[in-house]
Amino acid sequence: MDSIPYSHLEKGTFLVASPDVQTGMFFRSVLLLCEHSPNGSFGIVINKTLDLELPEEILSIDQLANPRVGIRAGGPVQTNQMMLLHSSEKIPEQTIEICEGVFLGGDLQFLQEALLSHDGPNIRLCFGYAGWQAGQLEREFLDGGWYLWPSSAKHIFDTEPDKIWQILLREMGGKYATLSMIPEDLSLN
C-alpha cells in the first residue's frame, strides 16, 4: 500500500477529493478543514466559484474596489450562510487563524471596509460549508474519498480555482500526480 501523504486530519489541512467522488459539489473539490475534533468537523470548499450579486446591504457591486475578492460555493450545508475567509490580521478578536495567513470570521463592518479598499486583504466569500458528524470524516478518509495535504494561503488566494485540484495532486507526487491527468469526462478517454 502506498503511503498516504500528510495523513493527519487537523485544522488547516486541505481535503482533496479523490477521483472516486464522481458527482455533486464534491466532484474534484478542495476543502479547507476549519475544525476537526472528536465531536465532528467542518470545512469550506475553496475551488467552486459562484457568480452572484451581493445584497445591497453588504455592498453595491459598482462600489467594489478590492481586486482580491472571490465568491465561492463553500459547501452543501446552510448555503444561505456566508463564511468569510481572508488574509487580514487586523481583527484577531473576531477571527480564527486556520493556517498561516488565512483567517475565518469578521463582521459586516470589516467586510465592507475590506471590499471598498483598493489595497484590502484577500477575501473569499464562501456560501455554505461542509460538515461531518463524529467519526464520519475519518471513515470517508479511510474509504479513500479524500487525500490530505497541508494548506497554504498561496493556494487559497492565488491559485486559479479551476486548477487547484490538479495542482495539489501534482504536488503530492507519485500516483497522485498521475491521477491529476484523469479527464473530467471519462468518455473523452
GUBAVO-194516 format. One record per residue (C-alpha): x, y, z; residue number from 0. Coordinates in nm, 2 decimals, padded with zeros to 4 digits. Last residue first. Example, Ala and Ser with C-alpha at 12.3 -4.5 7.8 and 13.67 -1.06 7.14 Angstrom:
GUBAVO-194516
+--------+--------+--------+-----+
|     px |     py |     pz | seq |
+--------+--------+--------+-----+
|  01.37 | -00.11 |  00.71 |   1 |
|  01.23 | -00.45 |  00.78 |   0 |
+--------+--------+--------+-----+
END
This chain:
GUBAVO-194516
+--------+--------+--------+-----+
|     px |     py |     pz | seq |
+--------+--------+--------+-----+
| -01.05 |  00.90 | -02.28 | 188 |
| -01.32 |  01.15 | -02.37 | 187 |
| -01.59 |  00.92 | -02.22 | 186 |
| -01.40 |  00.98 | -01.89 | 185 |
| -01.53 |  01.34 | -01.87 | 184 |
| -01.33 |  01.52 | -01.61 | 183 |
| -01.01 |  01.39 | -01.77 | 182 |
| -00.76 |  01.20 | -01.55 | 181 |
| -00.43 |  01.39 | -01.55 | 180 |
| -00.43 |  01.47 | -01.18 | 179 |
| -00.45 |  01.10 | -01.10 | 178 |
| -00.09 |  01.06 | -01.23 | 177 |
|  00.03 |  01.32 | -00.99 | 176 |
| -00.14 |  01.13 | -00.71 | 175 |
|  00.03 |  00.81 | -00.81 | 174 |
|  00.37 |  00.97 | -00.74 | 173 |
|  00.37 |  01.34 | -00.65 | 172 |
|  00.17 |  01.52 | -00.38 | 171 |
|  00.25 |  01.85 | -00.57 | 170 |
|  00.08 |  01.70 | -00.88 | 169 |
| -00.23 |  01.62 | -00.68 | 168 |
| -00.23 |  01.98 | -00.54 | 167 |
| -00.20 |  02.13 | -00.89 | 166 |
| -00.48 |  01.91 | -01.03 | 165 |
| -00.73 |  02.02 | -00.77 | 164 |
| -00.61 |  02.38 | -00.77 | 163 |
| -00.68 |  02.44 | -01.14 | 162 |
| -01.04 |  02.55 | -01.16 | 161 |
| -00.99 |  02.77 | -00.85 | 160 |
| -00.69 |  02.96 | -01.00 | 159 |
| -00.42 |  02.96 | -00.74 | 158 |
| -00.36 |  03.29 | -00.56 | 157 |
| -00.59 |  03.31 | -00.26 | 156 |
| -00.64 |  02.96 | -00.13 | 155 |
| -00.33 |  02.81 | -00.29 | 154 |
| -00.09 |  03.08 | -00.17 | 153 |
| -00.26 |  03.09 |  00.17 | 152 |
| -00.15 |  02.74 |  00.22 | 151 |
| -00.30 |  02.40 |  00.32 | 150 |
| -00.10 |  02.09 |  00.41 | 149 |
| -00.23 |  01.79 |  00.20 | 148 |
| -00.49 |  01.52 |  00.27 | 147 |
| -00.65 |  01.29 |  00.02 | 146 |
| -01.02 |  01.23 |  00.04 | 145 |
| -01.27 |  00.96 | -00.05 | 144 |
| -01.04 |  00.67 |  00.00 | 143 |
| -01.25 |  00.47 |  00.25 | 142 |
| -01.01 |  00.57 |  00.53 | 141 |
| -01.08 |  00.94 |  00.45 | 140 |
| -01.45 |  00.89 |  00.44 | 139 |
| -01.44 |  00.70 |  00.77 | 138 |
| -01.23 |  00.97 |  00.94 | 137 |
| -01.47 |  01.23 |  00.81 | 136 |
| -01.77 |  01.05 |  00.97 | 135 |
| -01.61 |  00.98 |  01.31 | 134 |
| -01.81 |  01.25 |  01.49 | 133 |
| -02.05 |  01.41 |  01.25 | 132 |
| -01.93 |  01.58 |  00.94 | 131 |
| -01.99 |  01.93 |  00.80 | 130 |
| -01.93 |  02.10 |  00.47 | 129 |
| -01.99 |  02.47 |  00.44 | 128 |
| -02.23 |  02.73 |  00.29 | 127 |
| -02.17 |  03.04 |  00.09 | 126 |
| -01.80 |  03.13 |  00.09 | 125 |
| -01.69 |  03.50 |  00.05 | 124 |
| -01.32 |  03.47 | -00.02 | 123 |
| -01.12 |  03.78 |  00.07 | 122 |
| -00.76 |  03.88 |  00.00 | 121 |
| -00.69 |  04.19 |  00.21 | 120 |
| -00.77 |  04.55 |  00.10 | 119 |
| -00.53 |  04.76 | -00.11 | 118 |
| -00.81 |  04.92 | -00.32 | 117 |
| -01.03 |  04.93 | -00.01 | 116 |
| -01.41 |  04.92 | -00.05 | 115 |
| -01.43 |  04.54 | -00.01 | 114 |
| -01.22 |  04.54 |  00.31 | 113 |
| -01.42 |  04.83 |  00.46 | 112 |
| -01.75 |  04.65 |  00.39 | 111 |
| -01.61 |  04.32 |  00.53 | 110 |
| -01.48 |  04.47 |  00.85 | 109 |
| -01.81 |  04.65 |  00.91 | 108 |
| -02.01 |  04.33 |  00.84 | 107 |
| -01.81 |  04.13 |  01.10 | 106 |
| -01.51 |  03.90 |  01.07 | 105 |
| -01.45 |  03.53 |  01.05 | 104 |
| -01.20 |  03.28 |  00.92 | 103 |
| -00.83 |  03.37 |  00.88 | 102 |
| -00.57 |  03.25 |  00.64 | 101 |
| -00.21 |  03.39 |  00.66 | 100 |
| -00.06 |  03.07 |  00.83 |  99 |
| -00.34 |  02.82 |  00.87 |  98 |
| -00.69 |  02.84 |  01.01 |  97 |
| -00.64 |  03.16 |  01.21 |  96 |
| -00.97 |  03.22 |  01.39 |  95 |
| -01.13 |  03.56 |  01.37 |  94 |
| -01.32 |  03.82 |  01.56 |  93 |
| -01.08 |  03.91 |  01.84 |  92 |
| -00.79 |  03.89 |  01.59 |  91 |
| -00.93 |  04.18 |  01.39 |  90 |
| -00.64 |  04.33 |  01.19 |  89 |
| -00.47 |  04.00 |  01.08 |  88 |
| -00.62 |  04.02 |  00.74 |  87 |
| -00.58 |  03.73 |  00.49 |  86 |
| -00.94 |  03.64 |  00.44 |  85 |
| -01.20 |  03.36 |  00.46 |  84 |
| -01.56 |  03.48 |  00.54 |  83 |
| -01.84 |  03.23 |  00.57 |  82 |
| -02.18 |  03.34 |  00.43 |  81 |
| -02.49 |  03.14 |  00.53 |  80 |
| -02.75 |  03.09 |  00.26 |  79 |
| -02.59 |  02.76 |  00.16 |  78 |
| -02.66 |  02.62 |  00.51 |  77 |
| -02.49 |  02.29 |  00.44 |  76 |
| -02.39 |  02.20 |  00.08 |  75 |
| -02.04 |  02.36 |  00.08 |  74 |
| -01.85 |  02.68 |  00.04 |  73 |
| -01.98 |  02.78 | -00.30 |  72 |
| -01.73 |  03.05 | -00.36 |  71 |
| -01.71 |  03.43 | -00.42 |  70 |
| -01.38 |  03.59 | -00.48 |  69 |
| -01.23 |  03.93 | -00.38 |  68 |
| -00.87 |  04.04 | -00.44 |  67 |
| -00.95 |  04.33 | -00.67 |  66 |
| -01.07 |  04.55 | -00.38 |  65 |
| -01.27 |  04.84 | -00.51 |  64 |
| -01.63 |  04.71 | -00.51 |  63 |
| -01.86 |  05.02 | -00.53 |  62 |
| -02.02 |  04.90 | -00.86 |  61 |
| -02.11 |  04.57 | -00.69 |  60 |
| -02.33 |  04.75 | -00.43 |  59 |
| -02.22 |  04.62 | -00.10 |  58 |
| -02.34 |  04.44 |  00.21 |  57 |
| -02.69 |  04.60 |  00.25 |  56 |
| -02.72 |  04.59 | -00.14 |  55 |
| -02.71 |  04.21 | -00.14 |  54 |
| -02.41 |  04.07 | -00.32 |  53 |
| -02.46 |  03.96 | -00.68 |  52 |
| -02.39 |  03.61 | -00.78 |  51 |
| -02.15 |  03.41 | -00.98 |  50 |
| -02.02 |  03.13 | -00.76 |  49 |
| -01.68 |  02.97 | -00.79 |  48 |
| -01.61 |  02.62 | -00.66 |  47 |
| -01.25 |  02.59 | -00.56 |  46 |
| -01.24 |  02.68 | -00.19 |  45 |
| -01.49 |  02.43 | -00.04 |  44 |
| -01.51 |  02.51 |  00.33 |  43 |
| -01.46 |  02.27 |  00.62 |  42 |
| -01.63 |  02.13 |  00.93 |  41 |
| -01.56 |  01.85 |  01.17 |  40 |
| -01.71 |  01.64 |  01.44 |  39 |
| -01.73 |  01.59 |  01.81 |  38 |
| -01.39 |  01.41 |  01.84 |  37 |
| -01.24 |  01.73 |  01.69 |  36 |
| -01.17 |  01.88 |  01.35 |  35 |
| -01.23 |  02.25 |  01.26 |  34 |
| -01.15 |  02.46 |  00.95 |  33 |
| -01.06 |  02.19 |  00.70 |  32 |
| -01.01 |  02.38 |  00.38 |  31 |
| -01.18 |  02.19 |  00.10 |  30 |
| -01.07 |  02.11 | -00.25 |  29 |
| -01.33 |  01.97 | -00.49 |  28 |
| -01.29 |  01.75 | -00.79 |  27 |
| -01.65 |  01.63 | -00.75 |  26 |
| -01.75 |  01.74 | -00.40 |  25 |
| -02.04 |  01.96 | -00.51 |  24 |
| -02.22 |  01.67 | -00.68 |  23 |
| -02.09 |  01.37 | -00.87 |  22 |
| -01.79 |  01.14 | -00.93 |  21 |
| -01.60 |  01.12 | -00.59 |  20 |
| -01.38 |  00.82 | -00.69 |  19 |
| -01.14 |  01.08 | -00.84 |  18 |
| -01.03 |  01.15 | -00.48 |  17 |
| -01.15 |  01.48 | -00.33 |  16 |
| -00.86 |  01.69 | -00.19 |  15 |
| -00.91 |  01.78 |  00.18 |  14 |
| -00.66 |  02.06 |  00.26 |  13 |
| -00.54 |  02.07 |  00.61 |  12 |
| -00.56 |  02.38 |  00.84 |  11 |
| -00.74 |  02.22 |  01.12 |  10 |
| -00.65 |  01.86 |  01.16 |   9 |
| -00.68 |  01.52 |  00.99 |   8 |
| -00.33 |  01.37 |  00.99 |   7 |
| -00.22 |  01.16 |  00.69 |   6 |
|  00.01 |  01.40 |  00.52 |   5 |
|  00.06 |  01.19 |  00.21 |   4 |
| -00.08 |  00.84 |  00.25 |   3 |
|  00.19 |  00.58 |  00.20 |   2 |
|  00.13 |  00.35 | -00.09 |   1 |
|  00.00 |  00.00 |  00.00 |   0 |
+--------+--------+--------+-----+
END
